[in-house]
């Protein structure tokens, strides 16, 4: 049963949680409150055997709640094992059999699923804005991972026709370019504060699949800095259930740290 009241962050978390199957292996990076909440929600509902590597350090953590930072020790202190990030983690990540699904967020995202978290502006050395950097994005976009994007800011500044710099490779110029370069995996889904989108199989262009309750197709297009492909069967995004909302509010994130991603 759908929750009688929910917020957009809770809807996004519930939708992202659907991406993960029982037995998947996942990892979170810095400022990843939506994915961390989604991992914890999936574990409490349909994917109890989800393998979670918190902050690329703690294997199978059991935090009581989401802490103030998704990289601090409270998140992985009671883990089953400690993974040395600069040695062991990359051995697992690079072998192609582990951590197959990866959540990504960039300051810019373009129509072919390339993400930028490096710099805004044509001159990298004198940018308009210096961004946090790639961290593991560059690697994860190039070693066969299945990429899932989230963004709490669906607007033309975030969704641009072409990113200024590619920090995480999506489908590059579209079509078969990624495949021709020998890159497996790639972007599959984008969950934003307005809609859910995927990528058309041939052109690899971003395509609208569902709009959140109260949002129209026209509003999503106006908030996007390039022409979207629109699926023939666009429907409304399924709202979170009452139990999902209860779990998020009372057990997973009672302090509301997830809302930090939604502040202007």
Number of C-alpha atoms within 10 A of each C-alpha: 9 13 15 10 10 16 13 18 21 23 24 27 27 24 19 26 23 14 16 19 15 14 13 16 19 23 23 22 21 12 16 21 25 26 26 27 26 24 28 27 24 24 20 16 13 14 19 15 15 20 20 26 24 27 22 23 25 24 21 20 21 17 16 12 18 22 19 17 16 22 19 13 15 18 23 24 17 15 19 13 14 19 19 12 13 10 9 13 16 15 12 13 19 17 12 12 11 15 21 20 22 21 25 22 21 25 19 27 29 25 27 25 32 26 32 27 24 23 24 19 15 11 11 14 9 11 13 12 11 14 14 11 14 16 14 13 23 17 17 24 26 18 19 20 24 18 24 21 23 22 24 20 18 21 19 16 14 21 23 20 17 20 24 21 19 24 23 28 25 26 25 21 17 21 16 14 15 19 14 9 8 11 17 14 20 29 25 20 23 25 21 23 21 25 23 25 23 23 23 18 13 9 14 24 21 25 22 25 22 23 22 21 15 7 15 14 18 9 12 19 18 14 16 20 19 16 14 17 17 17 14 8 9 15 15 16 18 14 23 23 18 14 13 24 24 17 18 24 14 13 16 25 22 14 15 16 17 26 16 12 15 12 8 6
